[in-house]
Structures are given as structure tokens and as C-alpha cells.
Amino acid sequence: MYVCLCHGITDRTIRKAAQSGEQSFAQLQLATGLATCCGACRDFAETVWQEALTEDAVIRLSQAPQQWQPVLEIAVENSIG
């Protein structure tokens, strides 16, 4: 779906930018020109951007190796020492 009609930027473009490592909305604007002309798309563009960052973070966390200790073991160790 088109988000920015002035520059022809779609939600897919925004999501790809999030996946490729753009760290801020300002960086996204510099890279794409998003919301730099009339500004009518800015609120929706920022919403799509935040959703894309959240989705990307969830994917990265789900693929990361799980490194944790059960809380029960920690509690037992603290009560012994």
C-alpha cells in the first residue's frame, strides 16, 4: 500500500528499511524522502515504521538462542549462600 504519494513510497519499502538497519525515522526520511514533501503521510508513516521495528525485533528475538536460568535454581542458590 502506498504510504507517501509524493515520493511513491510503500509500506513494503518502510518495512525493508527497518529490516536493513535504519535506526530512526529521520534516517528513514534521509534514505527515502518519506514525509519530506507535503507531510500529509507523516503520522501514518511513523505508525508503519514503529510496527515494522516491532515486527523486526520480535523476529530477531525469536531466532536468538535462549540463554536463561530457571528462577527456581537462582532462588535455591540464594537461600543456601
N, C-alpha and C positions, 0 to 999 in steps of 0.2 A: 504494500500500500504506500502511496506517496505521502510523505510527511511534509516535505518542503517543495512546494510547487515552483518557487522562484529558481531553485537550483536542481530540480528533478531528483531529490534525494528520497530514497525509500526507507522503510523500517528495516529492510534487509541490510541496507548499507550501514545503518546505525549499529545493528547487531554485529555485523562483521568487524566494524571498528572496535567495538567492545572486546571482541574475541582476539583481535590483533594487538591489543595492549594500550589503546588510547586511555589515558588515566583521568581525564577531566572533560567536562562539556566544552570548555574553552579550547582544549586540544582538538576535540572533535570538530568544532567550528573552523579552526585553522586548517584542518586537513580536508574538510568537505565544503565549507562555505555555508553549512547549515545555519539557518536562522540569522543570517547576516544581511539580508536584504530588507524585506518589509517587516519581519519579526512576527508575523501572524502565527507561525508554526512553533514558536519557541516553547510554549508551555507543553504542548503535545510532544514535541521533540525531546524535551527533558524527561518526560514520563517514559517514553520509549527507551531512552538512554539508561535511566535508572533500572528499568525492568531488564534490559539487556545485561547490565552489570550484575544484577542479582542472579539471573539465569546462569551467567558465566561462572560466578562464584560457586553456585550450587554444583555445577558440573565438575569444577576443579576439586571441590571438597569431596565429592562422591568418588573421584578417581584417585584421591590421595590414599596412601597406605594408612591404615588405622593404627595409631600408636597411643595406647591408653592403658591405664592400670585400673582394675576394678576398685571401686570405692571401698568395698569391704576389706580388702587386703591393706589398704592405706590406714583404715581405722584400726585394724588389729595391730599393725606395726606401731602406731602412735600410742596405743594403750599399753604395749609391752615396754616401750622405751621410756 
